[in-house]
């Protein structure tokens, strides 16, 4: 299943996660992360419990001094 969240980094735990792949194209930096924990308060977590995800795609689109926009997409 694919889920999409935007600006919800605080609803993931990256302790124990590892980077499987990185890519930078057209001003977008992407990382594929494995062993990420989805926290219960994540808007896409219907089970309301901690869940593990692999192949989480973290996209960093806009880098500036004032704001960093994070977009995540994952397959659970």
Backbone as numpy.savetxt, mean C-alpha at the origin, in Angstrom:
# Nx Ny Nz CAx CAy CAz Cx Cy Cz
-8.66 -11.23 -5.07 -9.50 -10.06 -5.07 -8.62 -8.82 -5.07
-9.03 -7.80 -5.80 -8.30 -6.55 -5.80 -9.07 -5.51 -5.00
-8.33 -4.77 -4.21 -8.90 -3.66 -3.45 -8.06 -2.43 -3.73
-8.67 -1.28 -3.64 -7.98 -0.03 -3.92 -8.24 0.93 -2.77
-7.19 1.48 -2.21 -7.34 2.53 -1.20 -6.40 3.67 -1.56
-6.76 4.84 -1.11 -5.95 6.02 -1.39 -5.72 6.78 -0.08
-4.48 7.16 0.15 -4.11 7.93 1.34 -4.47 7.22 2.65
-4.17 5.93 2.73 -4.47 5.15 3.94 -3.24 4.43 4.48
-2.08 5.01 4.34 -0.87 4.33 4.82 -0.94 3.99 6.30
-1.61 4.82 7.09 -1.72 4.57 8.52 -2.54 3.32 8.83
-3.24 2.78 7.84 -4.06 1.60 8.04 -3.39 0.31 7.56
-2.08 0.40 7.37 -1.25 -0.76 7.05 -0.09 -0.80 8.03
0.43 -2.00 8.30 1.65 -2.12 9.08 2.70 -2.78 8.19
3.86 -2.14 8.09 4.90 -2.59 7.19 6.04 -3.31 7.90
5.92 -3.50 9.21 6.92 -4.25 9.96 6.94 -5.68 9.45
8.09 -6.16 9.05 8.21 -7.51 8.52 7.95 -7.61 7.02
7.51 -6.52 6.40 7.28 -6.52 4.96 8.61 -6.41 4.23
8.60 -6.83 2.99 9.81 -6.68 2.19 9.44 -6.23 0.77
10.40 -5.58 0.13 10.20 -5.05 -1.20 10.49 -6.15 -2.21
9.51 -6.49 -3.02 9.67 -7.52 -4.03 10.11 -6.91 -5.37
9.72 -5.65 -5.60 10.01 -5.02 -6.88 9.88 -3.51 -6.74
10.65 -2.75 -7.51 10.52 -1.30 -7.57 10.56 -0.85 -9.02
9.94 0.30 -9.28 9.89 0.85 -10.62 9.62 2.35 -10.53
10.25 3.12 -11.40 9.98 4.56 -11.48 9.78 4.92 -12.95
8.57 5.39 -13.29 8.23 5.73 -14.67 7.35 6.98 -14.67
7.68 7.92 -15.53 6.86 9.12 -15.72 6.51 9.83 -14.42
7.45 9.95 -13.52 7.22 10.66 -12.28 6.46 9.88 -11.22
6.20 8.60 -11.47 5.50 7.76 -10.49 6.48 6.70 -10.00
6.63 6.61 -8.69 7.48 5.60 -8.07 6.58 4.50 -7.53
6.84 3.25 -7.92 6.03 2.12 -7.46 6.90 1.10 -6.75
6.35 0.52 -5.72 6.98 -0.61 -5.03 5.94 -1.71 -4.89
6.36 -2.94 -5.12 5.53 -4.10 -4.82 6.05 -4.65 -3.50
5.17 -4.73 -2.51 5.56 -5.17 -1.17 4.85 -6.47 -0.83
5.56 -7.35 -0.16 4.99 -8.61 0.33 5.02 -8.62 1.85
4.12 -9.40 2.43 4.02 -9.59 3.87 3.64 -8.30 4.60
2.71 -7.55 4.02 2.18 -6.32 4.63 0.94 -6.69 5.45
0.77 -6.07 6.60 -0.41 -6.31 7.43 -1.44 -5.23 7.17
-2.66 -5.65 6.82 -3.78 -4.73 6.66 -4.46 -4.63 8.02
-4.56 -3.44 8.54 -5.12 -3.25 9.87 -6.65 -3.23 9.83
-7.32 -3.52 10.95 -8.78 -3.59 10.98 -9.48 -2.30 10.53
-8.87 -1.15 10.77 -9.53 0.12 10.42 -9.40 0.49 8.95
-8.72 -0.33 8.15 -8.61 -0.06 6.72 -10.01 -0.10 6.09
-10.30 0.85 5.23 -11.65 0.98 4.66 -12.07 -0.23 3.81
-11.13 -1.01 3.32 -11.46 -2.18 2.50 -11.45 -3.48 3.30
-11.13 -3.42 4.58 -11.04 -4.62 5.40 -12.41 -4.92 6.00
-13.17 -5.76 5.33 -14.52 -6.10 5.79 -14.51 -7.08 6.96
-13.41 -7.81 7.15 -13.33 -8.79 8.24 -13.04 -8.14 9.59
-12.62 -6.90 9.59 -12.30 -6.13 10.79 -11.34 -6.91 11.70
-10.28 -7.40 11.08 -9.20 -8.07 11.81 -7.93 -7.85 11.00
-6.80 -8.08 11.59 -5.55 -7.95 10.87 -5.45 -9.07 9.83
-5.04 -8.67 8.63 -4.89 -9.63 7.54 -3.55 -9.37 6.85
-2.97 -10.41 6.30 -1.69 -10.27 5.60 -1.96 -10.16 4.10
-1.16 -9.33 3.43 -1.30 -9.16 1.98 0.06 -9.28 1.32
0.07 -9.90 0.17 1.24 -9.94 -0.69 0.91 -9.15 -1.95
1.93 -8.77 -2.67 1.79 -8.03 -3.91 1.05 -6.70 -3.73
1.28 -6.05 -2.61 0.70 -4.73 -2.39 1.48 -3.73 -3.25
0.77 -3.00 -4.09 1.40 -2.02 -4.96 1.25 -0.64 -4.33
2.37 -0.07 -3.93 2.39 1.26 -3.34 2.87 2.23 -4.41
2.02 3.20 -4.76 2.37 4.20 -5.76 2.55 5.55 -5.09
3.65 6.18 -5.35 3.88 7.54 -4.88 3.85 8.41 -6.13
2.79 9.19 -6.27 2.55 9.95 -7.49 3.10 11.37 -7.46
2.82 12.09 -6.42 3.18 13.51 -6.38 4.10 13.77 -5.20
5.32 14.11 -5.48 6.26 14.43 -4.41 6.48 15.93 -4.39
6.23 16.52 -3.26 6.50 17.94 -3.07 6.82 18.16 -1.60
7.23 19.36 -1.28 7.52 19.66 0.13 6.25 19.68 0.97
5.14 20.05 0.38 3.90 20.21 1.14 3.09 18.92 1.26
3.13 18.08 0.24 2.25 16.92 0.27 2.86 15.74 -0.46
2.57 14.56 0.05 2.92 13.32 -0.63 1.63 12.52 -0.74
1.27 12.19 -1.95 0.04 11.44 -2.16 0.38 9.97 -2.34
-0.18 9.16 -1.51 0.09 7.74 -1.56 -1.14 7.01 -2.09
-0.92 6.09 -2.96 -2.01 5.27 -3.46 -1.57 3.82 -3.32
-2.46 2.98 -2.85 -2.11 1.58 -2.71 -3.14 0.71 -3.39
-2.66 -0.36 -3.93 -3.53 -1.34 -4.54 -2.96 -2.69 -4.18
-3.80 -3.61 -3.82 -3.29 -4.90 -3.38 -4.22 -6.04 -3.82
-3.68 -7.22 -3.85 -4.45 -8.44 -4.11 -4.40 -9.24 -2.82
-5.56 -9.62 -2.31 -5.62 -10.39 -1.06 -6.05 -11.81 -1.38
